[in-house]
Amino acid sequence: MTFQNKISINGNTFAFEPGETILEVAHRNNIDIPSLCHLKGTTPTGSCQICVVQIAGRPDLATACSTPAENDISVLTESPRVIASRKNTLKTFLASGNHNCAVSDSYGKDWTELQLKVQKDDESKELCPVWGDCRLQDLAYRYQVTGNRERITEFPYKMETVNPFIVRDFSRCILCGRCVKACREIQVNNAIDFNTPEHPSKIIAKDDQALKDSDCVFCGECIQVCPVGALVEKDIRYHVRQWDTRKVRTTCSYCGVGCQMFLHVKDNRIVKVSGVEGVEPNHGSLCVKGRFGFNFVHSQDRLTMPLIKENGKFREASWEEATNLVAEKLKAIKSKNGPDAIGVLTSARVSNEENYIAHKFTRAVLKTNNIDHCARL
Amino acid sequence: MTNTIADVETADAILLTGTNTTENHPVLSTFIKRAVTKRGAKLIVVDPRKIKLTEFSDQWLRPALGSDVAWINGMMHVIIKEGLHDKTFIEQRTEKFEEVKAVVEKYNPEKVEEITGIPAQSIIDAARTYASAKAGAIVYCMGITQHTSGTDNVKSLANLAMLCGNLGIYGGGVNPLRGQNNVQGACDMGGLPNVFTAYQPVTNDDVRKSLETKWGVTGMSAKPGLTATQMVPKAHDGELKALYVIGENPLVSDPDLNHAEKSLKNLEFLVVQDIFMTETAQLADVVLPSRCFAEKDGTFSNTERRVQRIRKAVEPPGQAKYDWEIICDIATRMGYPMSYNDPKQIMEEIASVTPSYAGITYDRIEEVGIHWPCPNPSHPGTPVLHTQQFPRGKGLFHAIEYQPPAENTDNEYPLYLTTGRVIYHYHTGTMTRKTEGLNERSPESFVEVSKQDADTYGIQDGAMAMVSSRRGKISVRVKISDKAVDGTVFIPFHFAEAAANKLTNAALDPVSKIPEFKVCAIKISKAA
């Protein structure tokens, strides 16, 4: 520990590296400073004001994500002033749009009125589509905040549903800018931005067009980082609730990057895919195929039974019959024409274990080296 | 890849060629884009098409199709002439530099301009940028390998990297991007005709003997087998009688499909094991249903040699089985009992016969995958290859001359065709074309043509055109685009109903036996 670089957080002293922010030092030491707009790997802006902390001797609260750690400063992360500020910020967010998650207001008349309005906007009788899977809701619960909206106003921007993958619900957008950072700084697709830098009121794609007509390539990184219900996968919006699913971590089956992904499974069906954050090689990023191209798994066209061709037509067969036939045929050809009259195309699509077995089968059972796969194609 | 995916972001210069990374490896392309936008890395794109990454590049060089050896030699010419090469690295780590020096001497920028169409000054600038970077990464894909000169192209890139001491260092390397999830693993696991697992030659008696002992068999063949691209003509000639195809669709992915189809029909026995009734499966005598990745436990090895877990998330449909289970069953019925409890047990056997996987266990890769070589259970894996020495000791320079592609344009077939993928689809489309949204974004095949070529041949944007080569013809929609260079059109190969590979040339690279998918001569006209 270098003597010069020490900071006090909630009365405990920690070392820091020059250039580290207060938030980074805190997280590294398992101190939970809540944040909303902060997105790892991107330029911190402090715009949401949730991560404010109190620094002794300074008149204003500072945003921990964008304030560098300094020597000998003393930081409080949950002081009464900090908590009051966070509550105020959360209240403003909750009052700003269709946040009908029941923490938004008490169960009085206002809430009912809001719910009725949102039901109309959403064409659904349910609560918010990301209920239970929302950072804003979590924080509202943590700080016991309700919305206290003065009046329910019509929201100026219509929901966008005209692309196959992403629903953009501006009424739930809190303009935190995480999606913009994800698009511009992580995926670097530069498809979306704030409508104006000064007082933004909307996230737009290319001169405020629909995503499908912009540079968007539907990687869906914006959905993954959205802390509220503004960006949701179209297929599952109001159809699948997070608590109905279980997540299984696996490796993407498309290109050779090997992105780590979670398959979200409900009733033996994959309903959603998300990137695994914080691990190599993709750190949560996916592409359009990885995130949205999973329908083939449950396609009606999947083969389900062994098939044997007879008189030019396939008929269903038992495994016993089919594998016997293959074994007999291969044995016959091997003894009549020699092992090298047989070839095996193994696959760049199947697992290492399966390629190994195909390789062993070809060399040790068929006794030929005629094995290859589509590496060349 | 000699280096890792994350490592690409730390390069000071990136020479990117024959890879349309944003469409084929979108997540990897983010590392390249961030290297440029966040760290100010210099990006040199060498590609005949105006791909997305040209928007991020300092320099975009547009070579004539199949002229790669020439521009790479040209860059080396400039680097040596200007003394920008890494003399210490060449002296200590390589051999036969003098031979390369002698050959590239002839490739002055003016001569290279004649062959490649790349302006001489651009060659000089690119050479200086790459050579003066502290760490320079080379990234390439099938645009380099799918040529009759593919092996030469790869060796030339290796020459260039060695010349500048860009191997064995972070942020450097020669980095081929693998196009399929487990093409790396299929190669590692001996899914190749000339090698067993970990690239141990089938001709090596010791290795073969040791495997025979391990597997309890005798009489394994010492003769290298046929590549996929050789099996097809052998089937045509009647020498290959039976083919067992696992999860491949050669009737869309192979070159010169009309010929490939005739060949497969000539087989006495064709077994296809797949998740769908593919074009290839339709020709089969027996079709066996297998599980897809989401229904399997196991491992894939990615393009950076990282061995990673896959895990079963859902039950397979109907009676679909693990590919390994099916093969074991057939082996057993053929008189060689093969059985395993689970993929984990297979991995234990893999580790016991595969030096580069010897230290890999499921327990170790539960959270984060390991880069092979990983020779023992306490080895951390090898993110960057060749840091101390090359597998053969010293790095070998190869003096290589430019050879033109197998097929050139003429009066009858005046345009070049090159093929590839689009972002919304994958390979032969059997998976991605089952997702409605992806089809909505990219519903059908197209031929990407420059405005000038469209005018010359009287074809209109959005109309149908007939594209023919010496081997076949397809009807396909016209897309006039500034991505296309005059004289060259592009067609994606995903779409079986307008299969680009009916047109492509099956001429093979003499060493790797890769077909020349990236260059053939075609003509185009308004569809009748």
Boltz contact constraints between the chains, C-beta under 6 A:
constraints:
  - contact:
      token1: [A, 164]
      token2: [B, 437]
      max_distance: 6.0
  - contact:
      token1: [A, 164]
      token2: [B, 440]
      max_distance: 6.0
  - contact:
      token1: [A, 165]
      token2: [B, 437]
      max_distance: 6.0
  - contact:
      token1: [A, 187]
      token2: [B, 30]
      max_distance: 6.0
  - contact:
      token1: [A, 188]
      token2: [B, 30]
      max_distance: 6.0
  - contact:
      token1: [A, 188]
      token2: [B, 33]
      max_distance: 6.0
  - contact:
      token1: [A, 188]
      token2: [B, 37]
      max_distance: 6.0
  - contact:
      token1: [A, 217]
      token2: [B, 423]
      max_distance: 6.0
  - contact:
      token1: [A, 248]
      token2: [B, 311]
      max_distance: 6.0
  - contact:
      token1: [A, 248]
      token2: [B, 313]
      max_distance: 6.0
  - contact:
      token1: [A, 250]
      token2: [B, 310]
      max_distance: 6.0
  - contact:
      token1: [A, 250]
      token2: [B, 311]
      max_distance: 6.0
  - contact:
      token1: [A, 251]
      token2: [B, 300]
      max_distance: 6.0
  - contact:
      token1: [A, 251]
      token2: [B, 308]
      max_distance: 6.0
  - contact:
      token1: [A, 251]
      token2: [B, 310]
      max_distance: 6.0
  - contact:
      token1: [A, 253]
      token2: [B, 181]
      max_distance: 6.0
  - contact:
      token1: [A, 253]
      token2: [B, 293]
      max_distance: 6.0
  - contact:
      token1: [A, 254]
      token2: [B, 426]
      max_distance: 6.0
  - contact:
      token1: [A, 255]
      token2: [B, 25]
      max_distance: 6.0
  - contact:
      token1: [A, 256]
      token2: [B, 178]
      max_distance: 6.0
  - contact:
      token1: [A, 256]
      token2: [B, 302]
      max_distance: 6.0
  - contact:
      token1: [A, 256]
      token2: [B, 303]
      max_distance: 6.0
  - contact:
      token1: [A, 257]
      token2: [B, 25]
      max_distance: 6.0
  - contact:
      token1: [A, 257]
      token2: [B, 27]
      max_distance: 6.0
  - contact:
      token1: [A, 257]
      token2: [B, 28]
      max_distance: 6.0
  - contact:
      token1: [A, 258]
      token2: [B, 302]
      max_distance: 6.0
  - contact:
      token1: [A, 258]
      token2: [B, 308]
      max_distance: 6.0
  - contact:
      token1: [A, 259]
      token2: [B, 27]
      max_distance: 6.0
  - contact:
      token1: [A, 263]
      token2: [B, 294]
      max_distance: 6.0
  - contact:
      token1: [A, 263]
      token2: [B, 313]
      max_distance: 6.0
  - contact:
      token1: [A, 265]
      token2: [B, 313]
      max_distance: 6.0
  - contact:
      token1: [A, 265]
      token2: [B, 314]
      max_distance: 6.0
  - contact:
      token1: [A, 268]
      token2: [B, 314]
      max_distance: 6.0
  - contact:
      token1: [A, 268]
      token2: [B, 315]
      max_distance: 6.0
  - contact:
      token1: [A, 279]
      token2: [B, 368]
      max_distance: 6.0
  - contact:
      token1: [A, 281]
      token2: [B, 5]
      max_distance: 6.0
  - contact:
      token1: [A, 282]
      token2: [B, 27]
      max_distance: 6.0
  - contact:
      token1: [A, 285]
      token2: [B, 27]
      max_distance: 6.0
  - contact:
      token1: [A, 287]
      token2: [B, 26]
      max_distance: 6.0
  - contact:
      token1: [A, 287]
      token2: [B, 27]
      max_distance: 6.0
  - contact:
      token1: [A, 289]
      token2: [B, 426]
      max_distance: 6.0
  - contact:
      token1: [A, 292]
      token2: [B, 437]
      max_distance: 6.0
  - contact:
      token1: [A, 293]
      token2: [B, 432]
      max_distance: 6.0
  - contact:
      token1: [A, 293]
      token2: [B, 435]
      max_distance: 6.0
  - contact:
      token1: [A, 293]
      token2: [B, 438]
      max_distance: 6.0
  - contact:
      token1: [A, 295]
      token2: [B, 434]
      max_distance: 6.0
  - contact:
      token1: [A, 295]
      token2: [B, 435]
      max_distance: 6.0
  - contact:
      token1: [A, 296]
      token2: [B, 431]
      max_distance: 6.0
  - contact:
      token1: [A, 296]
      token2: [B, 434]
      max_distance: 6.0
  - contact:
      token1: [A, 297]
      token2: [B, 292]
      max_distance: 6.0
  - contact:
      token1: [A, 297]
      token2: [B, 294]
      max_distance: 6.0
  - contact:
      token1: [A, 299]
      token2: [B, 434]
      max_distance: 6.0
  - contact:
      token1: [A, 301]
      token2: [B, 276]
      max_distance: 6.0
  - contact:
      token1: [A, 302]
      token2: [B, 275]
      max_distance: 6.0
  - contact:
      token1: [A, 302]
      token2: [B, 317]
      max_distance: 6.0
  - contact:
      token1: [A, 303]
      token2: [B, 289]
      max_distance: 6.0
  - contact:
      token1: [A, 304]
      token2: [B, 289]
      max_distance: 6.0
  - contact:
      token1: [A, 304]
      token2: [B, 317]
      max_distance: 6.0
  - contact:
      token1: [A, 304]
      token2: [B, 318]
      max_distance: 6.0
  - contact:
      token1: [A, 305]
      token2: [B, 318]
      max_distance: 6.0
  - contact:
      token1: [A, 305]
      token2: [B, 319]
      max_distance: 6.0
  - contact:
      token1: [A, 306]
      token2: [B, 288]
      max_distance: 6.0
  - contact:
      token1: [A, 307]
      token2: [B, 287]
      max_distance: 6.0
  - contact:
      token1: [A, 308]
      token2: [B, 286]
      max_distance: 6.0
  - contact:
      token1: [A, 309]
      token2: [B, 285]
      max_distance: 6.0
  - contact:
      token1: [A, 322]
      token2: [B, 286]
      max_distance: 6.0
  - contact:
      token1: [A, 323]
      token2: [B, 329]
      max_distance: 6.0
  - contact:
      token1: [A, 323]
      token2: [B, 330]
      max_distance: 6.0
  - contact:
      token1: [A, 323]
      token2: [B, 333]
      max_distance: 6.0
  - contact:
      token1: [A, 324]
      token2: [B, 333]
      max_distance: 6.0
  - contact:
      token1: [A, 325]
      token2: [B, 286]
      max_distance: 6.0
  - contact:
      token1: [A, 326]
      token2: [B, 271]
      max_distance: 6.0
  - contact:
      token1: [A, 326]
      token2: [B, 286]
      max_distance: 6.0
  - contact:
      token1: [A, 326]
      token2: [B, 330]
      max_distance: 6.0
  - contact:
      token1: [A, 327]
      token2: [B, 330]
      max_distance: 6.0
  - contact:
      token1: [A, 327]
      token2: [B, 333]
      max_distance: 6.0
  - contact:
      token1: [A, 327]
      token2: [B, 334]
      max_distance: 6.0
  - contact:
      token1: [A, 329]
      token2: [B, 269]
      max_distance: 6.0
  - contact:
      token1: [A, 331]
      token2: [B, 334]
      max_distance: 6.0
  - contact:
      token1: [A, 333]
      token2: [B, 241]
      max_distance: 6.0
  - contact:
      token1: [A, 333]
      token2: [B, 242]
      max_distance: 6.0
  - contact:
      token1: [A, 337]
      token2: [B, 241]
      max_distance: 6.0
  - contact:
      token1: [A, 341]
      token2: [B, 241]
      max_distance: 6.0
  - contact:
      token1: [A, 342]
      token2: [B, 242]
      max_distance: 6.0
  - contact:
      token1: [A, 343]
      token2: [B, 231]
      max_distance: 6.0
  - contact:
      token1: [A, 343]
      token2: [B, 240]
      max_distance: 6.0
  - contact:
      token1: [A, 343]
      token2: [B, 243]
      max_distance: 6.0
  - contact:
      token1: [A, 344]
      token2: [B, 244]
      max_distance: 6.0
  - contact:
      token1: [A, 345]
      token2: [B, 228]
      max_distance: 6.0
  - contact:
      token1: [A, 345]
      token2: [B, 245]
      max_distance: 6.0
  - contact:
      token1: [A, 345]
      token2: [B, 248]
      max_distance: 6.0
  - contact:
      token1: [A, 346]
      token2: [B, 186]
      max_distance: 6.0
  - contact:
      token1: [A, 346]
      token2: [B, 191]
      max_distance: 6.0
  - contact:
      token1: [A, 346]
      token2: [B, 246]
      max_distance: 6.0
  - contact:
      token1: [A, 347]
      token2: [B, 246]
      max_distance: 6.0
  - contact:
      token1: [A, 347]
      token2: [B, 247]
      max_distance: 6.0
  - contact:
      token1: [A, 347]
      token2: [B, 248]
      max_distance: 6.0
  - contact:
      token1: [A, 348]
      token2: [B, 180]
      max_distance: 6.0
  - contact:
      token1: [A, 348]
      token2: [B, 182]
      max_distance: 6.0
  - contact:
      token1: [A, 348]
      token2: [B, 183]
      max_distance: 6.0
  - contact:
      token1: [A, 348]
      token2: [B, 186]
      max_distance: 6.0
  - contact:
      token1: [A, 349]
      token2: [B, 247]
      max_distance: 6.0
  - contact:
      token1: [A, 350]
      token2: [B, 247]
      max_distance: 6.0
  - contact:
      token1: [A, 350]
      token2: [B, 323]
      max_distance: 6.0
  - contact:
      token1: [A, 351]
      token2: [B, 298]
      max_distance: 6.0
  - contact:
      token1: [A, 351]
      token2: [B, 299]
      max_distance: 6.0
  - contact:
      token1: [A, 352]
      token2: [B, 185]
      max_distance: 6.0
  - contact:
      token1: [A, 352]
      token2: [B, 189]
      max_distance: 6.0
  - contact:
      token1: [A, 352]
      token2: [B, 299]
      max_distance: 6.0
  - contact:
      token1: [A, 353]
      token2: [B, 298]
      max_distance: 6.0
  - contact:
      token1: [A, 353]
      token2: [B, 324]
      max_distance: 6.0
  - contact:
      token1: [A, 353]
      token2: [B, 343]
      max_distance: 6.0
  - contact:
      token1: [A, 353]
      token2: [B, 346]
      max_distance: 6.0
  - contact:
      token1: [A, 353]
      token2: [B, 347]
      max_distance: 6.0
  - contact:
      token1: [A, 354]
      token2: [B, 323]
      max_distance: 6.0
  - contact:
      token1: [A, 354]
      token2: [B, 324]
      max_distance: 6.0
  - contact:
      token1: [A, 355]
      token2: [B, 186]
      max_distance: 6.0
  - contact:
      token1: [A, 355]
      token2: [B, 189]
      max_distance: 6.0
  - contact:
      token1: [A, 355]
      token2: [B, 191]
      max_distance: 6.0
  - contact:
      token1: [A, 356]
      token2: [B, 189]
      max_distance: 6.0
  - contact:
      token1: [A, 356]
      token2: [B, 350]
      max_distance: 6.0
  - contact:
      token1: [A, 357]
      token2: [B, 324]
      max_distance: 6.0
  - contact:
      token1: [A, 357]
      token2: [B, 327]
      max_distance: 6.0
  - contact:
      token1: [A, 358]
      token2: [B, 327]
      max_distance: 6.0
  - contact:
      token1: [A, 359]
      token2: [B, 189]
      max_distance: 6.0
  - contact:
      token1: [A, 359]
      token2: [B, 190]
      max_distance: 6.0
  - contact:
      token1: [A, 359]
      token2: [B, 191]
      max_distance: 6.0
  - contact:
      token1: [A, 361]
      token2: [B, 327]
      max_distance: 6.0
  - contact:
      token1: [A, 361]
      token2: [B, 331]
      max_distance: 6.0
  - contact:
      token1: [A, 363]
      token2: [B, 220]
      max_distance: 6.0
  - contact:
      token1: [A, 364]
      token2: [B, 215]
      max_distance: 6.0
  - contact:
      token1: [A, 364]
      token2: [B, 217]
      max_distance: 6.0
  - contact:
      token1: [A, 365]
      token2: [B, 331]
      max_distance: 6.0
  - contact:
      token1: [A, 365]
      token2: [B, 334]
      max_distance: 6.0
  - contact:
      token1: [A, 365]
      token2: [B, 336]
      max_distance: 6.0
  - contact:
      token1: [A, 367]
      token2: [B, 219]
      max_distance: 6.0
  - contact:
      token1: [A, 367]
      token2: [B, 221]
      max_distance: 6.0
  - contact:
      token1: [A, 368]
      token2: [B, 221]
      max_distance: 6.0
  - contact:
      token1: [A, 368]
      token2: [B, 225]
      max_distance: 6.0
  - contact:
      token1: [A, 369]
      token2: [B, 193]
      max_distance: 6.0
  - contact:
      token1: [A, 369]
      token2: [B, 202]
      max_distance: 6.0
  - contact:
      token1: [A, 369]
      token2: [B, 221]
      max_distance: 6.0
  - contact:
      token1: [A, 369]
      token2: [B, 224]
      max_distance: 6.0
  - contact:
      token1: [A, 369]
      token2: [B, 225]
      max_distance: 6.0
  - contact:
      token1: [A, 370]
      token2: [B, 225]
      max_distance: 6.0
  - contact:
      token1: [A, 370]
      token2: [B, 226]
      max_distance: 6.0
  - contact:
      token1: [A, 371]
      token2: [B, 191]
      max_distance: 6.0
  - contact:
      token1: [A, 371]
      token2: [B, 193]
      max_distance: 6.0
  - contact:
      token1: [A, 372]
      token2: [B, 193]
      max_distance: 6.0
  - contact:
      token1: [A, 372]
      token2: [B, 227]
      max_distance: 6.0
  - contact:
      token1: [A, 372]
      token2: [B, 228]
      max_distance: 6.0
  - contact:
      token1: [A, 373]
      token2: [B, 186]
      max_distance: 6.0
  - contact:
      token1: [A, 373]
      token2: [B, 191]
      max_distance: 6.0
  - contact:
      token1: [A, 374]
      token2: [B, 248]
      max_distance: 6.0
  - contact:
      token1: [A, 374]
      token2: [B, 253]
      max_distance: 6.0
  - contact:
      token1: [A, 375]
      token2: [B, 183]
      max_distance: 6.0
  - contact:
      token1: [A, 375]
      token2: [B, 187]
      max_distance: 6.0
  - contact:
      token1: [A, 376]
      token2: [B, 514]
      max_distance: 6.0
  - contact:
      token1: [A, 377]
      token2: [B, 253]
      max_distance: 6.0
